[in-house]
Amino acid sequence: MAQNKKASATTTIKSGEIWPDTEGKHINAHGGGILYYKGTYYWFGEHKTEGRRGNSTLFGVGAYSSKDLTSWKNEGIVLKVEEADSTSEIIKGCVIERPKVVYNARTKKFVMWFHLELKGKGYEAARTGVATSDNPTGPYTYLKSYRPNAGIWPVNVPADLKEKQVDATNLKWWTPEWTKEVKDGLFIRRDLEQGQMSRDMTVFVDDDGKAYHIHSSEENLTLHISELSNDYLSFTGKWSVLAPAGHNEAPAICKRKGRYYMITSGCTGWDPNAARSFVAESVMGPWTALGNPCVGERANLTFESQGTYILPVQGKKDAFIFMADRWRPKNPIDGRYVWLPIIFEEDKPVLKWQEEWSLEFFDKNKKQNPPLQGKRKLPLGKLP
Ligand code: DGJ
């Protein structure tokens, strides 16, 4: 069905299909994230347009609201791109990806972070932008963008690497020597002064109110986990690396029974690849790799999708939804959504294809999400 044909609202989740909003139009909120605030879910995402140029941001970030996670009302464009001021970093035609909104209880502001690429510069700017609003549905005011953590080394890199001198001129990409140097901070050193690259990203607020910005950095080779300031608008300078040279994108994170779980993808542009998963006792790591969380047919392609967010379902204990995008780069507005319940088998998040499902899945599958019997030790083989 063409994305602009009207269709009736749905009460179940059917991944990969047209998902009509309350007006019957396919939801336009790609690379999204969800905020739950006072009884309502707000879904923020990339507002794409028709045709090959549809990934450039011509309007801004869109939002939808819902009480039940299936029926979504279009709340319009909540962060608008700048139309007139050509010096603005968010001038029409820039690229805004993977917007995530969190609520700051101290400042009572809604804070939106997003991956920002400057107009006409491809993906080389690799910045993260921030905007705020007094209301979940905006309007959001753009504040600034960052290359995070300029001048600061991560907490989990040995001190001697900071002083290491490397002549990278003849170092060939993807060779074992090069991989070793990446692990030893080659790109951190390169970008130390100007700040670290930040592309695919998410934001996570922990139970204690501290927020973390998690992003693909170092030419998408290494994930960086950075603590945000108390107002969530800047970086404190405390940060760590996860899976150096592991080539991860699309980070999505949740906390279950005191442990942190992350699901990521590999890096193959708009094409799907196999997801990866990790577990840790602390957000800053160390993280342990758990492998591909997907099982069954098309598990090697994350069911033809790439993750964007892990949504904790309100009112249901330990119920999490893995949200992903089935990109359509030739006509981005027609991109589809893949939402799957996360099943925890022992300590591992597991994703199985569901043709059509509803939130009752979590009540029926309690046995598959059993409480942890005490805290077992994490397996050996920890990553930084
Ligand atoms: C993969 C990323 O996950 C997407 O968000 C987007 O940046 C594409 N790459 C661009 O090729």
Boltz pocket constraint, residues with backbone or C-beta under 6 A from the ligand:
constraints:
  - pocket:
      binder: B
      contacts: [[A, 31], [A, 97], [A, 98], [A, 200], [A, 249], [A, 250], [A, 268], [A, 269], [A, 270], [A, 306]]
      max_distance: 6.0
